[in-house]
Amino acid sequence: MGSGTPAPRPRGRRPWRCTAALVLPLAVVVACDTAGRSPAPGTGGRPSDSPTAGRTPGGASGTPATPTGTAGVPGTPTGPSTGGGARSVRTAVYFLHGEFVSPVPRTVTAPGTAAGAVRALLAGPNGAERAHDRSTAIPSGTILRSLVIHDRIATVDLSGRYDDGGGSLSLRERLAQIVFTVTRFPSVDKVRFALDGTPVKDFGGVGTVLDRPVGRADFEGVTPAVLVESPLPGDTVRSPLRVRGSADTFEAVFRLKVTDVTGRTAADVQVQATSGTGTRGTFDVTFPCKPRSSGPGLLTAYFDSPADGRPVTVDTVPLTVRR
């Protein structure tokens, strides 16, 4: 069981189609985000180590229009504000690990947290994240024009560069990256898309119908069987270790393993999600973690193959592990 790109799991990918009406006036405004809700659970998929057409290891955003309005704090403030000034908020943006969404931490400034997170996503993974095989399907140069939240639906207006290049998988991945990043905020359940101010109904011209708001459940095929939402890559952890996320595995069972800088196993526990076998559930577990030495470590989500009992890696999260 290695620490590289996750292996596939034995479950077929669901057909992806979105249909309904999409109408919402666009404005350069970010609506309020509300604190107090944990990140929305993800949806499942099959990790793979095959390359994806249209994906780049980085990406860059231009200067988007400046939003107005107010926004709240869906993540964790990184420090107190003084004199009523802007607050720094910790959230996550979703890149790709193999063919599947993978959260990494970012700090954004309130107000405007959701728009700030999308801009951070468009900027692409940093060097350390690329070294751990995180990538993006979003074309370099994509710009956020506006982000409007109304009735728990975010309308995200991006530049036309967003749908350039790539096949149907790459297009689904880049849509999922935006949807997961925005729905991590507690005020957003689903996302509508627009390009250069025009509502999107047929994305990319390859039969990706996108004429209704979409949420995480619409991207089950590009989400890992176990999606770890916390801790995030690069986080420093110690015992007891709390791990949260969502999963869709056989009989809702999988395992979490922590290895320390020496390669020694510091923890290896069985986890039972709230549902599985085709229905995504959530999990929130705390367990002892006893590394031999402090330093770089790895959290591995895996399951034992129903066919032969061998461990199958679902995903990996690089961490700093403290004694």
Order of alpha helices (4+ residues) and beta strands (2+ residues): beta-beta-beta-beta-beta-alpha-alpha-beta-beta-beta-alpha-beta-beta-beta-beta-beta-beta-beta-beta-beta-beta-beta-beta
